[in-house]
Amino acid sequence: MSYVTDIPAASPEEAASHFQHRLSVETDCADVHHAITNDDQDFVLLHVVGSPQAFARRHLPGALHLPHSMMTAEYMARWPADTLFVVYCAGPHCNGADRAALKLARLGLAVKIMIGGITGWEDEGYTFASNTTETPH
């Protein structure tokens, strides 16, 4: 028996529930890229880590730079209550997106993490935006 089969697979119903839950809190670079390039972006994309200078050098197209310190109930009220926020950070080695997602969820907002972050975006060969100041002030 291999390590793969040593623990029996979940039932199809358990697996469906598990993956449904994961997809309710995560998205990936390909899905975000597809939405952006097909003018189908129905979410607000937030770059949640780094300095304004780092954001200006390289970020995802259409993203807003929104540090954790700006994520308050008062500030987030500028968007409609049913807005979906997609957060990303540097990549798998960074938990900034997790922290931002937790903060937004605690504010009662819908949020998903873009898994892979900047590293995943680059690995997929997608282009970055630069030299802008898309911080929502």
C-alpha positions as CSV (number, residue, x, y, z in Angstrom):
1,M,0.0,0.0,0.0
2,S,1.4,3.4,-0.9
3,Y,1.2,6.6,1.1
4,V,-1.4,7.8,-1.5
5,T,-3.8,5.0,-0.6
6,D,-2.8,4.4,3.0
7,I,-5.5,6.8,4.1
8,P,-8.7,6.1,2.2
9,A,-10.1,8.9,-0.1
10,A,-13.0,10.9,1.1
11,S,-16.5,10.1,-0.1
12,P,-17.5,12.0,-3.2
13,E,-19.9,14.0,-1.1
14,E,-17.2,14.9,1.4
15,A,-14.8,15.8,-1.4
16,A,-17.4,18.0,-3.1
17,S,-18.1,19.9,0.1
18,H,-14.3,20.3,0.7
19,F,-13.6,21.7,-2.8
20,Q,-16.7,23.8,-2.8
21,H,-15.5,25.5,0.4
22,R,-11.9,26.0,-1.0
23,L,-13.3,27.6,-4.1
24,S,-15.5,29.9,-2.0
25,V,-12.4,31.5,-0.4
26,E,-9.8,31.1,-3.1
27,T,-9.3,32.0,-6.7
28,D,-6.2,31.7,-8.9
29,C,-4.1,33.7,-11.2
30,A,-5.6,32.2,-14.4
31,D,-9.2,33.1,-13.3
32,V,-8.2,36.6,-12.3
33,H,-6.2,37.1,-15.5
34,H,-9.2,35.8,-17.6
35,A,-11.6,38.2,-15.9
36,I,-9.2,41.2,-16.4
37,T,-8.4,40.5,-20.0
38,N,-12.0,39.8,-21.0
39,D,-13.5,42.9,-19.3
40,D,-15.3,40.6,-16.9
41,Q,-13.8,41.9,-13.7
42,D,-16.7,41.8,-11.2
43,F,-14.5,42.2,-8.1
44,V,-12.0,44.7,-6.6
45,L,-8.5,43.5,-6.8
46,L,-6.3,44.6,-3.8
47,H,-2.5,44.5,-3.6
48,V,-2.2,44.3,0.1
49,V,1.5,44.3,0.9
50,G,4.6,46.4,0.1
51,S,5.3,50.1,-0.2
52,P,3.7,52.5,-2.6
53,Q,7.0,52.5,-4.5
54,A,7.1,48.7,-4.8
55,F,3.5,48.8,-6.0
56,A,4.3,51.5,-8.6
57,R,7.1,49.3,-9.9
58,R,5.0,46.1,-10.3
59,H,1.5,45.1,-9.6
60,L,-1.4,43.3,-11.3
61,P,-3.3,45.3,-13.9
62,G,-6.3,47.1,-12.3
63,A,-5.2,46.4,-8.8
64,L,-5.5,49.0,-6.0
65,H,-2.8,49.3,-3.4
66,L,-4.5,49.0,0.0
67,P,-2.3,48.4,3.0
68,H,-3.8,46.7,6.1
69,S,-3.7,49.9,8.1
70,M,-6.3,51.4,5.6
71,M,-8.7,48.5,5.9
72,T,-11.2,50.0,8.3
73,A,-15.0,49.8,8.3
74,E,-15.2,53.5,7.5
75,Y,-12.7,53.3,4.6
76,M,-14.2,50.1,3.1
77,A,-17.7,51.6,3.1
78,R,-16.8,53.5,-0.1
79,W,-17.6,50.2,-1.9
80,P,-21.1,48.7,-2.1
81,A,-21.7,46.1,0.7
82,D,-22.0,43.3,-1.8
83,T,-18.5,43.9,-3.4
84,L,-16.2,40.9,-3.6
85,F,-12.6,41.7,-2.8
86,V,-9.8,39.6,-4.2
87,V,-6.5,40.1,-2.3
88,Y,-3.0,39.1,-3.2
89,C,0.5,39.4,-1.8
90,A,4.0,38.5,-2.9
91,G,3.4,34.8,-3.1
92,P,3.2,31.5,-1.3
93,H,5.9,32.6,1.1
94,C,3.9,35.6,2.2
95,N,0.8,35.6,4.5
96,G,-0.2,39.2,3.8
97,A,-3.1,38.2,1.7
98,D,-4.3,35.8,4.5
99,R,-4.1,38.7,7.0
100,A,-6.0,41.0,4.7
101,A,-8.7,38.4,3.9
102,L,-9.2,37.8,7.6
103,K,-9.4,41.6,8.3
104,L,-11.9,42.1,5.5
105,A,-14.0,39.1,6.5
106,R,-14.1,40.4,10.1
107,L,-15.5,43.6,8.7
108,G,-18.3,41.6,7.1
109,L,-17.0,41.8,3.6
110,A,-16.9,39.1,0.9
111,V,-13.3,38.2,0.1
112,K,-11.2,35.6,-1.7
113,I,-7.4,35.1,-1.9
114,M,-5.7,34.9,-5.2
115,I,-3.4,31.9,-4.6
116,G,0.1,32.2,-5.9
117,G,0.2,36.0,-5.5
118,I,2.8,38.0,-7.6
119,T,5.0,34.9,-7.8
120,G,2.2,32.8,-9.3
121,W,1.3,35.7,-11.7
122,E,4.9,35.8,-12.9
123,D,5.1,32.0,-13.2
124,E,2.1,32.1,-15.5
125,G,3.9,34.6,-17.7
126,Y,1.2,37.3,-17.2
127,T,2.2,41.0,-17.6
128,F,2.4,43.4,-14.8
129,A,1.3,47.1,-14.6
130,S,3.8,49.7,-13.4
131,N,4.4,53.4,-12.8
132,T,0.9,54.2,-11.6
133,T,-0.4,55.3,-8.3
134,E,-3.7,53.4,-8.1
135,T,-4.0,53.8,-4.4
136,P,-7.7,54.6,-3.6
137,H,-7.5,57.7,-1.5
